[in-house]
């Protein structure tokens, strides 16, 4: 969940979000290749999260495995959703 987005007094942009207990996609992949099924599911979750971000004017600009966190339940970016899925227009 995103709690706040803004700029510091020095002009540095920030996004304040909830802590997600998990590993990055980079860390998970370092233990061995992920299955095709899991890779596909994570790709869909990442695309869904990016769509929601873009709908509210947020552009990530640095999507890479080290910046994608998979929570303990094996969920990707849905665990860091910008707003609940049911309210999406």
SEPAZA-131339 format. One record per atom (N, C-alpha, C): residue in one letter; x, z, y; residue number from 1. Coordinates in steps of 0.001 Angstrom, whole numbers. Layout:
# residues N
{r = A; u = X; w = Z; v = Y; k = NUM}
...
***
This chain:
# residues 89
{r = X; u = 845; w = 0; v = -1166; k = 1}
{r = X; u = 0; w = 0; v = 0; k = 1}
{r = X; u = 894; w = 0; v = 1235; k = 1}
{r = X; u = 563; w = -826; v = 2197; k = 2}
{r = X; u = 1272; w = -874; v = 3469; k = 2}
{r = X; u = 600; w = 114; v = 4419; k = 2}
{r = X; u = 1381; w = 1039; v = 4955; k = 3}
{r = X; u = 843; w = 2032; v = 5881; k = 3}
{r = X; u = 986; w = 1618; v = 7336; k = 3}
{r = X; u = 2076; w = 922; v = 7661; k = 4}
{r = X; u = 2305; w = 554; v = 9050; k = 4}
{r = X; u = 3283; w = -612; v = 9106; k = 4}
{r = X; u = 3145; w = -1420; v = 10129; k = 5}
{r = X; u = 4049; w = -2532; v = 10402; k = 5}
{r = X; u = 4325; w = -2492; v = 11896; k = 5}
{r = X; u = 5556; w = -2685; v = 12287; k = 6}
{r = X; u = 5844; w = -2663; v = 13715; k = 6}
{r = X; u = 7293; w = -2932; v = 14017; k = 6}
{r = X; u = 7693; w = -2501; v = 15189; k = 7}
{r = X; u = 9069; w = -2646; v = 15654; k = 7}
{r = X; u = 9559; w = -1314; v = 16177; k = 7}
{r = X; u = 10820; w = -1021; v = 15901; k = 8}
{r = X; u = 11429; w = 191; v = 16457; k = 8}
{r = X; u = 11647; w = -15; v = 17956; k = 8}
{r = X; u = 12004; w = 1045; v = 18649; k = 9}
{r = X; u = 12305; w = 935; v = 20080; k = 9}
{r = X; u = 13444; w = -52; v = 20332; k = 9}
{r = X; u = 14322; w = -203; v = 19346; k = 10}
{r = X; u = 15440; w = -1138; v = 19457; k = 10}
{r = X; u = 15092; w = -2562; v = 19064; k = 10}
{r = X; u = 13830; w = -2821; v = 18713; k = 11}
{r = X; u = 13402; w = -4175; v = 18375; k = 11}
{r = X; u = 13540; w = -4554; v = 16913; k = 11}
{r = X; u = 13907; w = -3609; v = 16051; k = 12}
{r = X; u = 14062; w = -3880; v = 14616; k = 12}
{r = X; u = 12691; w = -3828; v = 13941; k = 12}
{r = X; u = 12251; w = -4922; v = 13289; k = 13}
{r = X; u = 10960; w = -4887; v = 12598; k = 13}
{r = X; u = 11010; w = -3960; v = 11385; k = 13}
{r = X; u = 9864; w = -3349; v = 11064; k = 14}
{r = X; u = 9793; w = -2492; v = 9882; k = 14}
{r = X; u = 8420; w = -2593; v = 9231; k = 14}
{r = X; u = 8401; w = -2277; v = 7945; k = 15}
{r = X; u = 7164; w = -2138; v = 7179; k = 15}
{r = X; u = 7260; w = -803; v = 6459; k = 15}
{r = X; u = 6309; w = 86; v = 6704; k = 16}
{r = X; u = 6269; w = 1387; v = 6026; k = 16}
{r = X; u = 5279; w = 1281; v = 4878; k = 16}
{r = X; u = 5779; w = 1470; v = 3650; k = 17}
{r = X; u = 4908; w = 1336; v = 2485; k = 17}
{r = X; u = 5091; w = 2506; v = 1536; k = 17}
{r = X; u = 4141; w = 2639; v = 623; k = 18}
{r = X; u = 4197; w = 3731; v = -339; k = 18}
{r = X; u = 5417; w = 3583; v = -1247; k = 18}
{r = X; u = 5887; w = 4710; v = -1760; k = 19}
{r = X; u = 6981; w = 4714; v = -2727; k = 19}
{r = X; u = 6430; w = 4241; v = -4069; k = 19}
{r = X; u = 7134; w = 3344; v = -4718; k = 20}
{r = X; u = 6737; w = 2859; v = -6038; k = 20}
{r = X; u = 7805; w = 3281; v = -7033; k = 20}
{r = X; u = 7406; w = 4077; v = -8006; k = 21}
{r = X; u = 8324; w = 4540; v = -9041; k = 21}
{r = X; u = 8464; w = 3435; v = -10077; k = 21}
{r = X; u = 9591; w = 2781; v = -10100; k = 22}
{r = X; u = 9799; w = 1696; v = -11043; k = 22}
{r = X; u = 11174; w = 1087; v = -10863; k = 22}
{r = X; u = 11331; w = -105; v = -11393; k = 23}
{r = X; u = 12596; w = -832; v = -11315; k = 23}
{r = X; u = 12369; w = -2168; v = -10636; k = 23}
{r = X; u = 13432; w = -2706; v = -10074; k = 24}
{r = X; u = 13317; w = -4042; v = -9506; k = 24}
{r = X; u = 13278; w = -5059; v = -10645; k = 24}
{r = X; u = 12769; w = -6221; v = -10337; k = 25}
{r = X; u = 12748; w = -7302; v = -11317; k = 25}
{r = X; u = 14173; w = -7653; v = -11730; k = 25}
{r = X; u = 15096; w = -7551; v = -10810; k = 26}
{r = X; u = 16514; w = -7792; v = -11088; k = 26}
{r = X; u = 17034; w = -6810; v = -12146; k = 26}
{r = X; u = 16685; w = -5527; v = -11988; k = 27}
{r = X; u = 17117; w = -4504; v = -12948; k = 27}
{r = X; u = 16508; w = -4749; v = -14326; k = 27}
{r = X; u = 15224; w = -5094; v = -14364; k = 28}
{r = X; u = 14573; w = -5361; v = -15653; k = 28}
{r = X; u = 15210; w = -6550; v = -16358; k = 28}
{r = X; u = 15514; w = -7581; v = -15609; k = 29}
{r = X; u = 16096; w = -8786; v = -16184; k = 29}
{r = X; u = 17528; w = -8555; v = -16663; k = 29}
{r = X; u = 18216; w = -7561; v = -16115; k = 30}
{r = X; u = 19607; w = -7308; v = -16506; k = 30}
{r = X; u = 19717; w = -6727; v = -17913; k = 30}
{r = X; u = 18619; w = -6214; v = -18454; k = 31}
{r = X; u = 18641; w = -5662; v = -19813; k = 31}
{r = X; u = 18390; w = -6736; v = -20862; k = 31}
{r = X; u = 18133; w = -7952; v = -20427; k = 32}
{r = X; u = 17864; w = -9066; v = -21328; k = 32}
{r = X; u = 16756; w = -9916; v = -20750; k = 32}
{r = X; u = 16620; w = -11136; v = -21239; k = 33}
{r = X; u = 15612; w = -12034; v = -20682; k = 33}
{r = X; u = 14193; w = -11492; v = -20890; k = 33}
{r = X; u = 13346; w = -11709; v = -19902; k = 34}
{r = X; u = 11939; w = -11332; v = -20015; k = 34}
{r = X; u = 11203; w = -12411; v = -20800; k = 34}
{r = X; u = 10119; w = -12032; v = -21444; k = 35}
{r = X; u = 9331; w = -13013; v = -22196; k = 35}
{r = X; u = 8671; w = -13993; v = -21227; k = 35}
{r = X; u = 8313; w = -15167; v = -21744; k = 36}
{r = X; u = 7607; w = -16151; v = -20923; k = 36}
{r = X; u = 6291; w = -15583; v = -20412; k = 36}
{r = X; u = 5591; w = -14834; v = -21262; k = 37}
{r = X; u = 4306; w = -14251; v = -20874; k = 37}
{r = X; u = 4482; w = -13270; v = -19713; k = 37}
{r = X; u = 5468; w = -12408; v = -19819; k = 38}
{r = X; u = 5716; w = -11418; v = -18773; k = 38}
{r = X; u = 6190; w = -12086; v = -17481; k = 38}
{r = X; u = 7059; w = -13073; v = -17610; k = 39}
{r = X; u = 7541; w = -13803; v = -16443; k = 39}
{r = X; u = 6385; w = -14479; v = -15716; k = 39}
{r = X; u = 5482; w = -15086; v = -16474; k = 40}
{r = X; u = 4313; w = -15741; v = -15883; k = 40}
{r = X; u = 3422; w = -14735; v = -15177; k = 40}
{r = X; u = 3163; w = -13589; v = -15808; k = 41}
{r = X; u = 2320; w = -12555; v = -15199; k = 41}
{r = X; u = 2941; w = -12043; v = -13902; k = 41}
{r = X; u = 4234; w = -11796; v = -13903; k = 42}
{r = X; u = 4891; w = -11328; v = -12680; k = 42}
{r = X; u = 4834; w = -12396; v = -11587; k = 42}
{r = X; u = 5027; w = -13659; v = -11952; k = 43}
{r = X; u = 4966; w = -14749; v = -10966; k = 43}
{r = X; u = 3582; w = -14820; v = -10324; k = 43}
{r = X; u = 2539; w = -14648; v = -11130; k = 44}
{r = X; u = 1169; w = -14654; v = -10604; k = 44}
{r = X; u = 959; w = -13477; v = -9657; k = 44}
{r = X; u = 1433; w = -12291; v = -10055; k = 45}
{r = X; u = 1282; w = -11111; v = -9205; k = 45}
{r = X; u = 2042; w = -11274; v = -7884; k = 45}
{r = X; u = 3226; w = -11846; v = -7942; k = 46}
{r = X; u = 4011; w = -12072; v = -6722; k = 46}
{r = X; u = 3282; w = -13053; v = -5811; k = 46}
{r = X; u = 2769; w = -14145; v = -6385; k = 47}
{r = X; u = 2032; w = -15132; v = -5589; k = 47}
{r = X; u = 790; w = -14508; v = -4955; k = 47}
{r = X; u = 59; w = -13686; v = -5714; k = 48}
{r = X; u = -1123; w = -13000; v = -5169; k = 48}
{r = X; u = -749; w = -12095; v = -4002; k = 48}
{r = X; u = 331; w = -11330; v = -4162; k = 49}
{r = X; u = 764; w = -10417; v = -3099; k = 49}
{r = X; u = 1195; w = -11192; v = -1857; k = 49}
{r = X; u = 1903; w = -12300; v = -2050; k = 50}
{r = X; u = 2326; w = -13111; v = -908; k = 50}
{r = X; u = 1133; w = -13734; v = -195; k = 50}
{r = X; u = 127; w = -14141; v = -957; k = 51}
{r = X; u = -1072; w = -14707; v = -342; k = 51}
{r = X; u = -1742; w = -13689; v = 577; k = 51}
{r = X; u = -1897; w = -12464; v = 87; k = 52}
{r = X; u = -2511; w = -11412; v = 900; k = 52}
{r = X; u = -1652; w = -11132; v = 2135; k = 52}
{r = X; u = -350; w = -11062; v = 1949; k = 53}
{r = X; u = 546; w = -10820; v = 3087; k = 53}
{r = X; u = 387; w = -11913; v = 4140; k = 53}
{r = X; u = 366; w = -13160; v = 3697; k = 54}
{r = X; u = 251; w = -14271; v = 4637; k = 54}
{r = X; u = -1100; w = -14270; v = 5342; k = 54}
{r = X; u = -2155; w = -13846; v = 4640; k = 55}
{r = X; u = -3488; w = -13783; v = 5251; k = 55}
{r = X; u = -3531; w = -12825; v = 6437; k = 55}
{r = X; u = -2688; w = -11799; v = 6416; k = 56}
{r = X; u = -2681; w = -10833; v = 7523; k = 56}
{r = X; u = -1476; w = -11040; v = 8449; k = 56}
{r = X; u = -796; w = -12175; v = 8303; k = 57}
{r = X; u = 272; w = -12522; v = 9224; k = 57}
{r = X; u = 1642; w = -11965; v = 8903; k = 57}
{r = X; u = 1845; w = -11450; v = 7684; k = 58}
{r = X; u = 3154; w = -10928; v = 7290; k = 58}
{r = X; u = 3902; w = -12004; v = 6503; k = 58}
{r = X; u = 5115; w = -12312; v = 6932; k = 59}
{r = X; u = 5966; w = -13262; v = 6221; k = 59}
{r = X; u = 7182; w = -12494; v = 5721; k = 59}
{r = X; u = 7395; w = -12467; v = 4406; k = 60}
{r = X; u = 8445; w = -11637; v = 3820; k = 60}
{r = X; u = 9840; w = -12163; v = 4137; k = 60}
{r = X; u = 10095; w = -13419; v = 3920; k = 61}
{r = X; u = 11361; w = -14098; v = 4209; k = 61}
{r = X; u = 12536; w = -13717; v = 3314; k = 61}
{r = X; u = 12345; w = -12860; v = 2325; k = 62}
{r = X; u = 13471; w = -12504; v = 1450; k = 62}
{r = X; u = 12971; w = -12168; v = 47; k = 62}
{r = X; u = 12169; w = -13061; v = -525; k = 63}
{r = X; u = 11664; w = -12840; v = -1880; k = 63}
{r = X; u = 12773; w = -13177; v = -2864; k = 63}
{r = X; u = 13151; w = -12182; v = -3648; k = 64}
{r = X; u = 14162; w = -12354; v = -4689; k = 64}
{r = X; u = 13979; w = -11211; v = -5682; k = 64}
{r = X; u = 14498; w = -11334; v = -6898; k = 65}
{r = X; u = 14291; w = -10300; v = -7920; k = 65}
{r = X; u = 14689; w = -8893; v = -7480; k = 65}
{r = X; u = 15702; w = -8754; v = -6645; k = 66}
{r = X; u = 16132; w = -7425; v = -6196; k = 66}
{r = X; u = 15128; w = -6784; v = -5237; k = 66}
{r = X; u = 14191; w = -7579; v = -4695; k = 67}
{r = X; u = 13212; w = -7062; v = -3745; k = 67}
{r = X; u = 11804; w = -6956; v = -4326; k = 67}
{r = X; u = 11658; w = -7199; v = -5616; k = 68}
{r = X; u = 10354; w = -7083; v = -6281; k = 68}
{r = X; u = 10402; w = -5860; v = -7187; k = 68}
{r = X; u = 9514; w = -4897; v = -6939; k = 69}
{r = X; u = 9501; w = -3663; v = -7726; k = 69}
{r = X; u = 8372; w = -3714; v = -8748; k = 69}
{r = X; u = 8721; w = -3427; v = -9994; k = 70}
{r = X; u = 7748; w = -3351; v = -11083; k = 70}
{r = X; u = 7518; w = -1873; v = -11358; k = 70}
{r = X; u = 6269; w = -1428; v = -11265; k = 71}
{r = X; u = 6013; w = 7; v = -11440; k = 71}
{r = X; u = 6058; w = 410; v = -12908; k = 71}
{r = X; u = 5911; w = 1686; v = -13173; k = 72}
{r = X; u = 6039; w = 2229; v = -14530; k = 72}
{r = X; u = 4986; w = 1671; v = -15485; k = 72}
{r = X; u = 3871; w = 1162; v = -14955; k = 73}
{r = X; u = 2821; w = 580; v = -15800; k = 73}
{r = X; u = 3077; w = -899; v = -16069; k = 73}
{r = X; u = 4215; w = -1403; v = -15590; k = 74}
{r = X; u = 4543; w = -2808; v = -15811; k = 74}
{r = X; u = 3854; w = -3742; v = -14843; k = 74}
{r = X; u = 3385; w = -3204; v = -13730; k = 75}
{r = X; u = 2720; w = -4030; v = -12737; k = 75}
{r = X; u = 3687; w = -4373; v = -11628; k = 75}
{r = X; u = 3584; w = -5608; v = -11188; k = 76}
{r = X; u = 4424; w = -6055; v = -10091; k = 76}
{r = X; u = 3802; w = -5732; v = -8747; k = 76}
{r = X; u = 3874; w = -6673; v = -7819; k = 77}
{r = X; u = 3481; w = -6402; v = -6442; k = 77}
{r = X; u = 2052; w = -5929; v = -6221; k = 77}
{r = X; u = 1166; w = -6044; v = -7210; k = 78}
{r = X; u = -174; w = -5486; v = -7027; k = 78}
{r = X; u = -73; w = -3988; v = -6762; k = 78}
{r = X; u = 962; w = -3354; v = -7283; k = 79}
{r = X; u = 1177; w = -1936; v = -7041; k = 79}
{r = X; u = 1563; w = -1644; v = -5598; k = 79}
{r = X; u = 1890; w = -2682; v = -4849; k = 80}
{r = X; u = 2233; w = -2522; v = -3434; k = 80}
{r = X; u = 1323; w = -3404; v = -2589; k = 80}
{r = X; u = 70; w = -3406; v = -2930; k = 81}
{r = X; u = -873; w = -4305; v = -2269; k = 81}
{r = X; u = -1025; w = -3974; v = -786; k = 81}
{r = X; u = -1340; w = -4988; v = -18; k = 82}
{r = X; u = -1553; w = -4799; v = 1409; k = 82}
{r = X; u = -2945; w = -4255; v = 1692; k = 82}
{r = X; u = -3892; w = -4609; v = 871; k = 83}
{r = X; u = -5256; w = -4094; v = 982; k = 83}
{r = X; u = -5918; w = -4281; v = -370; k = 83}
{r = X; u = -6953; w = -3532; v = -660; k = 84}
{r = X; u = -7590; w = -3652; v = -1971; k = 84}
{r = X; u = -8092; w = -5067; v = -2219; k = 84}
{r = X; u = -7912; w = -5543; v = -3422; k = 85}
{r = X; u = -8275; w = -6907; v = -3779; k = 85}
{r = X; u = -9740; w = -7224; v = -3487; k = 85}
{r = X; u = -10649; w = -6272; v = -3724; k = 86}
{r = X; u = -12067; w = -6546; v = -3547; k = 86}
{r = X; u = -12455; w = -6811; v = -2094; k = 86}
{r = X; u = -11613; w = -6497; v = -1122; k = 87}
{r = X; u = -11958; w = -6728; v = 279; k = 87}
{r = X; u = -11391; w = -8045; v = 797; k = 87}
{r = X; u = -10698; w = -8770; v = -65; k = 88}
{r = X; u = -10122; w = -10040; v = 373; k = 88}
{r = X; u = -11236; w = -11032; v = 650; k = 88}
{r = X; u = -11098; w = -11767; v = 1756; k = 89}
{r = X; u = -12121; w = -12723; v = 2165; k = 89}
{r = X; u = -11853; w = -14037; v = 1607; k = 89}
***
